[in-house]
Amino acid sequence: MLHLKWKDAPTIRTVTCKHTNASKYLVSNVLTVGKEYEVKNETEEFVFIIDNTGLIGGYYKDYFA
């Protein structure tokens, strides 16, 4: 259960949200265009950030610059 400790983990880098136009999921409630987010973990397809709810969320990399 390593993912439970990601919120307290050091930040890898920061990313800026460039859009919230999702074809399948509603992300505009938890992401804000132009806002910077702290990346806590990353895979080839996803970034795991602390979103607007204050919790860790996994999002496709194409939302971020």
N, CA, C and O atoms as a Maestro MAE file, in Angstrom:
{
 s_m_m2io_version
 :::
 2.0.0
}

f_m_ct {
 s_m_title
 :::
 protein
 m_atom[260] {
  # First column is atom index #
  i_m_mmod_type
  r_m_x_coord
  r_m_y_coord
  r_m_z_coord
  i_m_residue_number
  s_m_chain_name
  s_m_pdb_residue_name
  s_m_pdb_atom_name
  i_m_atomic_number
  :::
  1 25 0.821 -1.184 0.000 1 A "MET " " N  " 7
  2 3 0.000 0.000 0.000 1 A "MET " " CA " 6
  3 2 0.867 1.252 0.000 1 A "MET " " C  " 6
  4 15 0.672 2.162 0.805 1 A "MET " " O  " 8
  5 25 1.798 1.278 -0.890 2 A "LEU " " N  " 7
  6 3 2.723 2.387 -1.000 2 A "LEU " " CA " 6
  7 2 2.007 3.688 -1.372 2 A "LEU " " C  " 6
  8 15 2.448 4.768 -0.979 2 A "LEU " " O  " 8
  9 25 0.919 3.595 -2.118 3 A "HIS " " N  " 7
  10 3 0.203 4.793 -2.563 3 A "HIS " " CA " 6
  11 2 -0.385 5.597 -1.397 3 A "HIS " " C  " 6
  12 15 -0.701 6.773 -1.573 3 A "HIS " " O  " 8
  13 25 -0.538 5.004 -0.229 4 A "LEU " " N  " 7
  14 3 -1.078 5.728 0.919 4 A "LEU " " CA " 6
  15 2 -0.082 6.744 1.476 4 A "LEU " " C  " 6
  16 15 -0.472 7.652 2.210 4 A "LEU " " O  " 8
  17 25 1.190 6.599 1.137 5 A "LYS " " N  " 7
  18 3 2.224 7.502 1.625 5 A "LYS " " CA " 6
  19 2 2.612 8.570 0.607 5 A "LYS " " C  " 6
  20 15 3.465 9.406 0.906 5 A "LYS " " O  " 8
  21 25 2.015 8.571 -0.586 6 A "TRP " " N  " 7
  22 3 2.381 9.517 -1.635 6 A "TRP " " CA " 6
  23 2 2.098 10.962 -1.241 6 A "TRP " " C  " 6
  24 15 2.844 11.856 -1.643 6 A "TRP " " O  " 8
  25 25 1.065 11.215 -0.483 7 A "LYS " " N  " 7
  26 3 0.714 12.590 -0.126 7 A "LYS " " CA " 6
  27 2 1.822 13.250 0.685 7 A "LYS " " C  " 6
  28 15 2.055 14.451 0.549 7 A "LYS " " O  " 8
  29 25 2.501 12.488 1.519 8 A "ASP " " N  " 7
  30 3 3.584 13.012 2.339 8 A "ASP " " CA " 6
  31 2 4.945 12.889 1.669 8 A "ASP " " C  " 6
  32 15 5.942 13.362 2.215 8 A "ASP " " O  " 8
  33 25 5.005 12.268 0.502 9 A "ALA " " N  " 7
  34 3 6.270 12.069 -0.203 9 A "ALA " " CA " 6
  35 2 6.777 13.395 -0.766 9 A "ALA " " C  " 6
  36 15 5.987 14.313 -0.989 9 A "ALA " " O  " 8
  37 25 8.076 13.503 -0.996 10 A "PRO " " N  " 7
  38 3 8.610 14.731 -1.599 10 A "PRO " " CA " 6
  39 2 8.100 14.899 -3.029 10 A "PRO " " C  " 6
  40 15 7.842 13.922 -3.731 10 A "PRO " " O  " 8
  41 25 7.963 16.136 -3.438 11 A "THR " " N  " 7
  42 3 7.471 16.452 -4.777 11 A "THR " " CA " 6
  43 2 8.552 16.159 -5.808 11 A "THR " " C  " 6
  44 15 9.698 16.578 -5.648 11 A "THR " " O  " 8
  45 25 8.185 15.436 -6.871 12 A "ILE " " N  " 7
  46 3 9.127 15.116 -7.946 12 A "ILE " " CA " 6
  47 2 9.362 16.352 -8.813 12 A "ILE " " C  " 6
  48 15 10.504 16.719 -9.091 12 A "ILE " " O  " 8
  49 25 8.278 16.984 -9.233 13 A "ARG " " N  " 7
  50 3 8.313 18.196 -10.051 13 A "ARG " " CA " 6
  51 2 6.921 18.805 -10.028 13 A "ARG " " C  " 6
  52 15 6.015 18.252 -9.406 13 A "ARG " " O  " 8
  53 25 6.742 19.924 -10.689 14 A "THR " " N  " 7
  54 3 5.413 20.521 -10.794 14 A "THR " " CA " 6
  55 2 4.996 20.533 -12.260 14 A "THR " " C  " 6
  56 15 5.830 20.634 -13.160 14 A "THR " " O  " 8
  57 25 3.693 20.427 -12.478 15 A "VAL " " N  " 7
  58 3 3.132 20.488 -13.827 15 A "VAL " " CA " 6
  59 2 1.992 21.497 -13.828 15 A "VAL " " C  " 6
  60 15 1.375 21.753 -12.794 15 A "VAL " " O  " 8
  61 25 1.722 22.063 -14.994 16 A "THR " " N  " 7
  62 3 0.641 23.027 -15.153 16 A "THR " " CA " 6
  63 2 -0.462 22.395 -15.988 16 A "THR " " C  " 6
  64 15 -0.195 21.800 -17.032 16 A "THR " " O  " 8
  65 25 -1.689 22.522 -15.530 17 A "CYS " " N  " 7
  66 3 -2.841 21.979 -16.264 17 A "CYS " " CA " 6
  67 2 -3.090 22.844 -17.498 17 A "CYS " " C  " 6
  68 15 -3.233 24.061 -17.382 17 A "CYS " " O  " 8
  69 25 -3.144 22.221 -18.682 18 A "LYS " " N  " 7
  70 3 -3.348 22.983 -19.904 18 A "LYS " " CA " 6
  71 2 -4.777 22.899 -20.436 18 A "LYS " " C  " 6
  72 15 -5.197 23.771 -21.196 18 A "LYS " " O  " 8
  73 25 -5.531 21.871 -20.055 19 A "HIS " " N  " 7
  74 3 -6.944 21.781 -20.444 19 A "HIS " " CA " 6
  75 2 -7.664 20.758 -19.575 19 A "HIS " " C  " 6
  76 15 -7.032 19.925 -18.924 19 A "HIS " " O  " 8
  77 25 -8.986 20.829 -19.572 20 A "THR " " N  " 7
  78 3 -9.800 19.857 -18.837 20 A "THR " " CA " 6
  79 2 -10.842 19.241 -19.759 20 A "THR " " C  " 6
  80 15 -11.893 18.800 -19.294 20 A "THR " " O  " 8
  81 25 -10.568 19.205 -21.058 21 A "ASN " " N  " 7
  82 3 -11.482 18.640 -22.044 21 A "ASN " " CA " 6
  83 2 -11.303 17.132 -22.106 21 A "ASN " " C  " 6
  84 15 -10.506 16.626 -22.897 21 A "ASN " " O  " 8
  85 25 -12.036 16.427 -21.282 22 A "ALA " " N  " 7
  86 3 -11.934 14.971 -21.233 22 A "ALA " " CA " 6
  87 2 -13.053 14.356 -22.055 22 A "ALA " " C  " 6
  88 15 -14.192 14.823 -22.022 22 A "ALA " " O  " 8
  89 25 -12.720 13.305 -22.791 23 A "SER " " N  " 7
  90 3 -13.732 12.653 -23.618 23 A "SER " " CA " 6
  91 2 -14.592 11.679 -22.824 23 A "SER " " C  " 6
  92 15 -15.737 11.426 -23.199 23 A "SER " " O  " 8
  93 25 -14.068 11.132 -21.744 24 A "LYS " " N  " 7
  94 3 -14.794 10.100 -21.022 24 A "LYS " " CA " 6
  95 2 -15.121 10.478 -19.581 24 A "LYS " " C  " 6
  96 15 -16.189 10.127 -19.078 24 A "LYS " " O  " 8
  97 25 -14.214 11.190 -18.910 25 A "TYR " " N  " 7
  98 3 -14.383 11.485 -17.489 25 A "TYR " " CA " 6
  99 2 -14.523 12.982 -17.263 25 A "TYR " " C  " 6
  100 15 -14.047 13.777 -18.074 25 A "TYR " " O  " 8
  101 25 -15.165 13.370 -16.179 26 A "LEU " " N  " 7
  102 3 -15.305 14.768 -15.797 26 A "LEU " " CA " 6
  103 2 -14.144 15.145 -14.885 26 A "LEU " " C  " 6
  104 15 -14.092 14.708 -13.735 26 A "LEU " " O  " 8
  105 25 -13.216 15.951 -15.385 27 A "VAL " " N  " 7
  106 3 -12.061 16.348 -14.588 27 A "VAL " " CA " 6
  107 2 -12.084 17.833 -14.242 27 A "VAL " " C  " 6
  108 15 -11.240 18.293 -13.473 27 A "VAL " " O  " 8
  109 25 -13.016 18.583 -14.785 28 A "SER " " N  " 7
  110 3 -13.058 20.020 -14.523 28 A "SER " " CA " 6
  111 2 -13.421 20.335 -13.068 28 A "SER " " C  " 6
  112 15 -13.204 21.460 -12.617 28 A "SER " " O  " 8
  113 25 -13.965 19.374 -12.332 29 A "ASN " " N  " 7
  114 3 -14.282 19.584 -10.919 29 A "ASN " " CA " 6
  115 2 -13.044 19.505 -10.025 29 A "ASN " " C  " 6
  116 15 -13.047 20.050 -8.921 29 A "ASN " " O  " 8
  117 25 -11.994 18.839 -10.484 30 A "VAL " " N  " 7
  118 3 -10.818 18.627 -9.644 30 A "VAL " " CA " 6
  119 2 -9.538 19.235 -10.211 30 A "VAL " " C  " 6
  120 15 -8.522 19.277 -9.517 30 A "VAL " " O  " 8
  121 25 -9.567 19.704 -11.454 31 A "LEU " " N  " 7
  122 3 -8.412 20.362 -12.065 31 A "LEU " " CA " 6
  123 2 -8.807 21.752 -12.529 31 A "LEU " " C  " 6
  124 15 -9.943 21.966 -12.954 31 A "LEU " " O  " 8
  125 25 -7.882 22.699 -12.452 32 A "THR " " N  " 7
  126 3 -8.108 24.062 -12.895 32 A "THR " " CA " 6
  127 2 -7.076 24.393 -13.963 32 A "THR " " C  " 6
  128 15 -5.878 24.197 -13.759 32 A "THR " " O  " 8
  129 25 -7.545 24.897 -15.107 33 A "VAL " " N  " 7
  130 3 -6.647 25.245 -16.200 33 A "VAL " " CA " 6
  131 2 -5.718 26.373 -15.745 33 A "VAL " " C  " 6
  132 15 -6.171 27.370 -15.182 33 A "VAL " " O  " 8
  133 25 -4.418 26.207 -15.992 34 A "GLY " " N  " 7
  134 3 -3.425 27.206 -15.637 34 A "GLY " " CA " 6
  135 2 -2.830 27.050 -14.250 34 A "GLY " " C  " 6
  136 15 -1.855 27.727 -13.926 34 A "GLY " " O  " 8
  137 25 -3.378 26.191 -13.435 35 A "LYS " " N  " 7
  138 3 -2.866 25.999 -12.076 35 A "LYS " " CA " 6
  139 2 -1.734 24.981 -12.075 35 A "LYS " " C  " 6
  140 15 -1.761 24.014 -12.837 35 A "LYS " " O  " 8
  141 25 -0.742 25.197 -11.221 36 A "GLU " " N  " 7
  142 3 0.371 24.262 -11.070 36 A "GLU " " CA " 6
  143 2 0.051 23.236 -9.988 36 A "GLU " " C  " 6
  144 15 -0.517 23.568 -8.947 36 A "GLU " " O  " 8
  145 25 0.424 21.987 -10.250 37 A "TYR " " N  " 7
  146 3 0.186 20.891 -9.327 37 A "TYR " " CA " 6
  147 2 1.498 20.179 -9.029 37 A "TYR " " C  " 6
  148 15 2.379 20.105 -9.887 37 A "TYR " " O  " 8
  149 25 1.628 19.659 -7.819 38 A "GLU " " N  " 7
  150 3 2.810 18.913 -7.407 38 A "GLU " " CA " 6
  151 2 2.685 17.455 -7.822 38 A "GLU " " C  " 6
  152 15 1.700 16.797 -7.488 38 A "GLU " " O  " 8
  153 25 3.672 16.946 -8.544 39 A "VAL " " N  " 7
  154 3 3.689 15.547 -8.966 39 A "VAL " " CA " 6
  155 2 4.313 14.718 -7.847 39 A "VAL " " C  " 6
  156 15 5.447 14.964 -7.434 39 A "VAL " " O  " 8
  157 25 3.562 13.740 -7.368 40 A "LYS " " N  " 7
  158 3 4.042 12.867 -6.301 40 A "LYS " " CA " 6
  159 2 4.547 11.529 -6.826 40 A "LYS " " C  " 6
  160 15 5.414 10.910 -6.209 40 A "LYS " " O  " 8
  161 25 4.013 11.074 -7.963 41 A "ASN " " N  " 7
  162 3 4.470 9.843 -8.600 41 A "ASN " " CA " 6
  163 2 4.108 9.939 -10.072 41 A "ASN " " C  " 6
  164 15 3.244 10.726 -10.459 41 A "ASN " " O  " 8
  165 25 4.771 9.135 -10.888 42 A "GLU " " N  " 7
  166 3 4.577 9.230 -12.332 42 A "GLU " " CA " 6
  167 2 4.813 7.879 -12.982 42 A "GLU " " C  " 6
  168 15 5.709 7.134 -12.584 42 A "GLU " " O  " 8
  169 25 3.996 7.567 -13.993 43 A "THR " " N  " 7
  170 3 4.209 6.386 -14.821 43 A "THR " " CA " 6
  171 2 4.316 6.862 -16.267 43 A "THR " " C  " 6
  172 15 4.331 8.065 -16.527 43 A "THR " " O  " 8
  173 25 4.388 5.930 -17.197 44 A "GLU " " N  " 7
  174 3 4.475 6.313 -18.610 44 A "GLU " " CA " 6
  175 2 3.221 7.039 -19.083 44 A "GLU " " C  " 6
  176 15 3.308 7.917 -19.941 44 A "GLU " " O  " 8
  177 25 2.064 6.689 -18.541 45 A "GLU " " N  " 7
  178 3 0.790 7.225 -19.020 45 A "GLU " " CA " 6
  179 2 0.135 8.215 -18.064 45 A "GLU " " C  " 6
  180 15 -0.629 9.076 -18.500 45 A "GLU " " O  " 8
  181 25 0.418 8.108 -16.778 46 A "PHE " " N  " 7
  182 3 -0.272 8.907 -15.766 46 A "PHE " " CA " 6
  183 2 0.688 9.713 -14.908 46 A "PHE " " C  " 6
  184 15 1.859 9.366 -14.755 46 A "PHE " " O  " 8
  185 25 0.156 10.816 -14.343 47 A "VAL " " N  " 7
  186 3 0.834 11.537 -13.263 47 A "VAL " " CA " 6
  187 2 -0.097 11.502 -12.065 47 A "VAL " " C  " 6
  188 15 -1.315 11.602 -12.211 47 A "VAL " " O  " 8
  189 25 0.469 11.362 -10.903 48 A "PHE " " N  " 7
  190 3 -0.295 11.334 -9.663 48 A "PHE " " CA " 6
  191 2 0.008 12.625 -8.918 48 A "PHE " " C  " 6
  192 15 1.142 12.860 -8.501 48 A "PHE " " O  " 8
  193 25 -1.014 13.458 -8.753 49 A "ILE " " N  " 7
  194 3 -0.847 14.796 -8.204 49 A "ILE " " CA " 6
  195 2 -1.799 15.006 -7.031 49 A "ILE " " C  " 6
  196 15 -2.722 14.221 -6.817 49 A "ILE " " O  " 8
  197 25 -1.562 16.070 -6.282 50 A "ILE " " N  " 7
  198 3 -2.530 16.517 -5.291 50 A "ILE " " CA " 6
  199 2 -3.446 17.489 -6.012 50 A "ILE " " C  " 6
  200 15 -3.027 18.592 -6.365 50 A "ILE " " O  " 8
  201 25 -4.690 17.090 -6.235 51 A "ASP " " N  " 7
  202 3 -5.624 17.902 -7.013 51 A "ASP " " CA " 6
  203 2 -6.349 18.914 -6.133 51 A "ASP " " C  " 6
  204 15 -5.974 19.115 -4.978 51 A "ASP " " O  " 8
  205 25 -7.389 19.554 -6.675 52 A "ASN " " N  " 7
  206 3 -8.114 20.603 -5.961 52 A "ASN " " CA " 6
  207 2 -8.848 20.097 -4.717 52 A "ASN " " C  " 6
  208 15 -9.215 20.900 -3.859 52 A "ASN " " O  " 8
  209 25 -9.066 18.803 -4.602 53 A "THR " " N  " 7
  210 3 -9.736 18.251 -3.426 53 A "THR " " CA " 6
  211 2 -8.771 18.070 -2.263 53 A "THR " " C  " 6
  212 15 -9.194 17.822 -1.134 53 A "THR " " O  " 8
  213 25 -7.462 18.193 -2.541 54 A "GLY " " N  " 7
  214 3 -6.455 17.995 -1.512 54 A "GLY " " CA " 6
  215 2 -6.006 16.556 -1.385 54 A "GLY " " C  " 6
  216 15 -5.225 16.225 -0.493 54 A "GLY " " O  " 8
  217 25 -6.487 15.700 -2.261 55 A "LEU " " N  " 7
  218 3 -6.128 14.281 -2.240 55 A "LEU " " CA " 6
  219 2 -5.300 13.933 -3.468 55 A "LEU " " C  " 6
  220 15 -5.234 14.712 -4.419 55 A "LEU " " O  " 8
  221 25 -4.673 12.773 -3.448 56 A "ILE " " N  " 7
  222 3 -3.904 12.296 -4.594 56 A "ILE " " CA " 6
  223 2 -4.864 11.777 -5.658 56 A "ILE " " C  " 6
  224 15 -5.788 11.019 -5.362 56 A "ILE " " O  " 8
  225 25 -4.632 12.193 -6.896 57 A "GLY " " N  " 7
  226 3 -5.427 11.709 -8.020 57 A "GLY " " CA " 6
  227 2 -4.510 11.359 -9.171 57 A "GLY " " C  " 6
  228 15 -3.475 12.000 -9.352 57 A "GLY " " O  " 8
  229 25 -4.867 10.360 -9.951 58 A "GLY " " N  " 7
  230 3 -4.095 9.954 -11.117 58 A "GLY " " CA " 6
  231 2 -4.772 10.445 -12.379 58 A "GLY " " C  " 6
  232 15 -5.959 10.192 -12.586 58 A "GLY " " O  " 8
  233 25 -4.031 11.145 -13.226 59 A "TYR " " N  " 7
  234 3 -4.590 11.754 -14.437 59 A "TYR " " CA " 6
  235 2 -3.676 11.480 -15.620 59 A "TYR " " C  " 6
  236 15 -2.463 11.341 -15.462 59 A "TYR " " O  " 8
  237 25 -4.274 11.404 -16.822 60 A "TYR " " N  " 7
  238 3 -3.478 11.238 -18.029 60 A "TYR " " CA " 6
  239 2 -2.536 12.424 -18.191 60 A "TYR " " C  " 6
  240 15 -2.876 13.547 -17.821 60 A "TYR " " O  " 8
  241 25 -1.365 12.177 -18.738 61 A "LYS " " N  " 7
  242 3 -0.368 13.218 -18.904 61 A "LYS " " CA " 6
  243 2 -0.799 14.289 -19.907 61 A "LYS " " C  " 6
  244 15 -0.271 15.401 -19.877 61 A "LYS " " O  " 8
  245 25 -1.743 13.977 -20.791 62 A "ASP " " N  " 7
  246 3 -2.112 14.962 -21.814 62 A "ASP " " CA " 6
  247 2 -2.881 16.164 -21.249 62 A "ASP " " C  " 6
  248 15 -3.111 17.128 -21.979 62 A "ASP " " O  " 8
  249 25 -3.275 16.135 -20.000 63 A "TYR " " N  " 7
  250 3 -3.903 17.308 -19.372 63 A "TYR " " CA " 6
  251 2 -2.883 18.340 -18.935 63 A "TYR " " C  " 6
  252 15 -3.252 19.467 -18.609 63 A "TYR " " O  " 8
  253 25 -1.607 17.982 -18.920 64 A "PHE " " N  " 7
  254 3 -0.570 18.832 -18.327 64 A "PHE " " CA " 6
  255 2 0.513 19.173 -19.317 64 A "PHE " " C  " 6
  256 15 0.789 18.418 -20.250 64 A "PHE " " O  " 8
  257 25 1.130 20.338 -19.099 65 A "ALA " " N  " 7
  258 3 2.241 20.783 -19.950 65 A "ALA " " CA " 6
  259 2 3.559 20.479 -19.282 65 A "ALA " " C  " 6
  260 15 4.616 20.777 -19.838 65 A "ALA " " O  " 8
  :::
 }
 m_bond[259] {
  # First column is bond index #
  i_m_from
  i_m_to
  i_m_order
  :::
  1 1 2 1
  2 2 3 1
  3 3 4 2
  4 3 5 1
  5 5 6 1
  6 6 7 1
  7 7 8 2
  8 7 9 1
  9 9 10 1
  10 10 11 1
  11 11 12 2
  12 11 13 1
  13 13 14 1
  14 14 15 1
  15 15 16 2
  16 15 17 1
  17 17 18 1
  18 18 19 1
  19 19 20 2
  20 19 21 1
  21 21 22 1
  22 22 23 1
  23 23 24 2
  24 23 25 1
  25 25 26 1
  26 26 27 1
  27 27 28 2
  28 27 29 1
  29 29 30 1
  30 30 31 1
  31 31 32 2
  32 31 33 1
  33 33 34 1
  34 34 35 1
  35 35 36 2
  36 35 37 1
  37 37 38 1
  38 38 39 1
  39 39 40 2
  40 39 41 1
  41 41 42 1
  42 42 43 1
  43 43 44 2
  44 43 45 1
  45 45 46 1
  46 46 47 1
  47 47 48 2
  48 47 49 1
  49 49 50 1
  50 50 51 1
  51 51 52 2
  52 51 53 1
  53 53 54 1
  54 54 55 1
  55 55 56 2
  56 55 57 1
  57 57 58 1
  58 58 59 1
  59 59 60 2
  60 59 61 1
  61 61 62 1
  62 62 63 1
  63 63 64 2
  64 63 65 1
  65 65 66 1
  66 66 67 1
  67 67 68 2
  68 67 69 1
  69 69 70 1
  70 70 71 1
  71 71 72 2
  72 71 73 1
  73 73 74 1
  74 74 75 1
  75 75 76 2
  76 75 77 1
  77 77 78 1
  78 78 79 1
  79 79 80 2
  80 79 81 1
  81 81 82 1
  82 82 83 1
  83 83 84 2
  84 83 85 1
  85 85 86 1
  86 86 87 1
  87 87 88 2
  88 87 89 1
  89 89 90 1
  90 90 91 1
  91 91 92 2
  92 91 93 1
  93 93 94 1
  94 94 95 1
  95 95 96 2
  96 95 97 1
  97 97 98 1
  98 98 99 1
  99 99 100 2
  100 99 101 1
  101 101 102 1
  102 102 103 1
  103 103 104 2
  104 103 105 1
  105 105 106 1
  106 106 107 1
  107 107 108 2
  108 107 109 1
  109 109 110 1
  110 110 111 1
  111 111 112 2
  112 111 113 1
  113 113 114 1
  114 114 115 1
  115 115 116 2
  116 115 117 1
  117 117 118 1
  118 118 119 1
  119 119 120 2
  120 119 121 1
  121 121 122 1
  122 122 123 1
  123 123 124 2
  124 123 125 1
  125 125 126 1
  126 126 127 1
  127 127 128 2
  128 127 129 1
  129 129 130 1
  130 130 131 1
  131 131 132 2
  132 131 133 1
  133 133 134 1
  134 134 135 1
  135 135 136 2
  136 135 137 1
  137 137 138 1
  138 138 139 1
  139 139 140 2
  140 139 141 1
  141 141 142 1
  142 142 143 1
  143 143 144 2
  144 143 145 1
  145 145 146 1
  146 146 147 1
  147 147 148 2
  148 147 149 1
  149 149 150 1
  150 150 151 1
  151 151 152 2
  152 151 153 1
  153 153 154 1
  154 154 155 1
  155 155 156 2
  156 155 157 1
  157 157 158 1
  158 158 159 1
  159 159 160 2
  160 159 161 1
  161 161 162 1
  162 162 163 1
  163 163 164 2
  164 163 165 1
  165 165 166 1
  166 166 167 1
  167 167 168 2
  168 167 169 1
  169 169 170 1
  170 170 171 1
  171 171 172 2
  172 171 173 1
  173 173 174 1
  174 174 175 1
  175 175 176 2
  176 175 177 1
  177 177 178 1
  178 178 179 1
  179 179 180 2
  180 179 181 1
  181 181 182 1
  182 182 183 1
  183 183 184 2
  184 183 185 1
  185 185 186 1
  186 186 187 1
  187 187 188 2
  188 187 189 1
  189 189 190 1
  190 190 191 1
  191 191 192 2
  192 191 193 1
  193 193 194 1
  194 194 195 1
  195 195 196 2
  196 195 197 1
  197 197 198 1
  198 198 199 1
  199 199 200 2
  200 199 201 1
  201 201 202 1
  202 202 203 1
  203 203 204 2
  204 203 205 1
  205 205 206 1
  206 206 207 1
  207 207 208 2
  208 207 209 1
  209 209 210 1
  210 210 211 1
  211 211 212 2
  212 211 213 1
  213 213 214 1
  214 214 215 1
  215 215 216 2
  216 215 217 1
  217 217 218 1
  218 218 219 1
  219 219 220 2
  220 219 221 1
  221 221 222 1
  222 222 223 1
  223 223 224 2
  224 223 225 1
  225 225 226 1
  226 226 227 1
  227 227 228 2
  228 227 229 1
  229 229 230 1
  230 230 231 1
  231 231 232 2
  232 231 233 1
  233 233 234 1
  234 234 235 1
  235 235 236 2
  236 235 237 1
  237 237 238 1
  238 238 239 1
  239 239 240 2
  240 239 241 1
  241 241 242 1
  242 242 243 1
  243 243 244 2
  244 243 245 1
  245 245 246 1
  246 246 247 1
  247 247 248 2
  248 247 249 1
  249 249 250 1
  250 250 251 1
  251 251 252 2
  252 251 253 1
  253 253 254 1
  254 254 255 1
  255 255 256 2
  256 255 257 1
  257 257 258 1
  258 258 259 1
  259 259 260 2
  :::
 }
}
